Amino acid sequence: MPTKRTTMRSSKGTKLYAVRNADGTFKDIQTYKRAHTADMAHKSAAEKAAAKKKPAKKAAKKAAKKATKKTAKKK
Protein backbone atom coordinates (compact mmCIF):
# COMPACT_ATOMS: atom_id res chain seq x y z
CA MET A 1 0.00 0.00 0.00
CA PRO A 2 1.38 3.45 -0.87
CA THR A 3 2.56 5.72 1.90
CA LYS A 4 0.20 8.54 2.80
CA ARG A 5 1.72 11.94 2.09
CA THR A 6 0.80 15.28 3.61
CA THR A 7 0.89 18.38 1.41
CA MET A 8 2.34 21.58 2.82
CA ARG A 9 4.14 24.69 1.62
CA SER A 10 7.71 25.79 2.21
CA SER A 11 8.61 29.28 3.44
CA LYS A 12 9.15 30.24 -0.22
CA GLY A 13 5.69 28.99 -1.14
CA THR A 14 6.75 25.82 -2.95
CA LYS A 15 4.30 22.96 -2.57
CA LEU A 16 5.78 19.97 -0.71
CA TYR A 17 4.90 16.38 0.08
CA ALA A 18 5.90 15.15 3.53
CA VAL A 19 5.94 11.51 4.63
CA ARG A 20 5.95 10.82 8.35
CA ASN A 21 7.18 7.86 10.41
CA ALA A 22 4.90 6.03 12.82
CA ASP A 23 6.15 8.27 15.64
CA GLY A 24 5.18 11.41 13.69
CA THR A 25 8.64 12.64 12.68
CA PHE A 26 9.36 13.46 9.06
CA LYS A 27 10.71 10.52 7.10
CA ASP A 28 10.95 12.17 3.69
CA ILE A 29 10.13 15.58 2.23
CA GLN A 30 9.95 16.13 -1.54
CA THR A 31 8.77 18.94 -3.76
CA TYR A 32 5.36 18.29 -5.26
CA LYS A 33 6.69 18.65 -8.80
CA ARG A 34 9.40 16.03 -8.32
CA ALA A 35 7.14 13.56 -6.52
CA HIS A 36 4.30 13.98 -9.03
CA THR A 37 6.66 13.46 -11.98
CA ALA A 38 7.95 10.25 -10.38
CA ASP A 39 4.38 9.07 -9.74
CA MET A 40 3.43 9.64 -13.38
CA ALA A 41 6.51 7.74 -14.60
CA HIS A 42 5.51 4.57 -12.71
CA LYS A 43 2.71 2.41 -14.06
CA SER A 44 0.30 0.46 -11.89
CA ALA A 45 -0.21 -3.27 -12.26
CA ALA A 46 -3.56 -2.61 -13.96
CA GLU A 47 -1.95 -0.24 -16.50
CA LYS A 48 0.79 -2.78 -17.26
CA ALA A 49 -1.79 -5.53 -17.81
CA ALA A 50 -3.84 -3.29 -20.10
CA ALA A 51 -0.74 -2.40 -22.10
CA LYS A 52 0.02 -6.09 -22.66
CA LYS A 53 -3.51 -6.74 -23.96
CA LYS A 54 -3.55 -3.67 -26.21
CA PRO A 55 -1.02 -4.84 -28.85
CA ALA A 56 -2.96 -8.08 -29.28
CA LYS A 57 -6.13 -6.09 -29.90
CA LYS A 58 -4.32 -3.82 -32.36
CA ALA A 59 -2.96 -6.80 -34.28
CA ALA A 60 -6.43 -8.36 -34.46
CA LYS A 61 -7.96 -5.12 -35.72
CA LYS A 62 -5.19 -4.72 -38.28
CA ALA A 63 -5.71 -8.27 -39.56
CA ALA A 64 -9.48 -7.76 -39.80
CA LYS A 65 -9.00 -4.50 -41.68
CA LYS A 66 -6.54 -6.16 -44.06
CA ALA A 67 -8.98 -9.02 -44.71
CA THR A 68 -11.82 -6.62 -45.53
CA LYS A 69 -9.55 -4.74 -47.98
CA LYS A 70 -8.70 -8.00 -49.77
CA THR A 71 -12.36 -8.98 -50.12
CA ALA A 72 -13.20 -5.50 -51.39
CA LYS A 73 -10.51 -5.71 -54.08
CA LYS A 74 -11.77 -9.13 -55.29
CA LYS A 75 -15.27 -7.78 -55.99
Beta strands, then each sheet from edge to edge (+ up, - down):
strand 1: 6-9
strand 2: 15-20
strand 3: 26-31
sheet 1: 1+ 2- 3+
end
